[in-house]
């Protein structure tokens, strides 16, 4: 499979730019997220773990650390696969989030 494409953007000062772009023929997905506290402030340097989860034994398939803006990314992901994301940061409570790629 060959994938190619081009898109353009021009950011302004202080702007956070996010984009969803799927080139023709793309069958895989990517998870982009931002970790923040209850006040909306970014949580940097948090551990983010990605597991496949078929309701049996979760398997660790990826790990990263949030950047200074609290952002993280995983991919490519398989369509139809159930994933679990676990987050750890000092006294931050763990939250399990189930994600299904579409």
Buried (B, 14 or more C-beta within 10 A) or exposed (E): EEEEEEEEEEEEEEEEEEEEEEEEEEEEBBBEBBBBEEEEEBBBEBBBBBBBBEEEEBEEEBEBEBBEEBBBEBEEBEEEBBBBBBBEBEEEEEEEEEBEBE
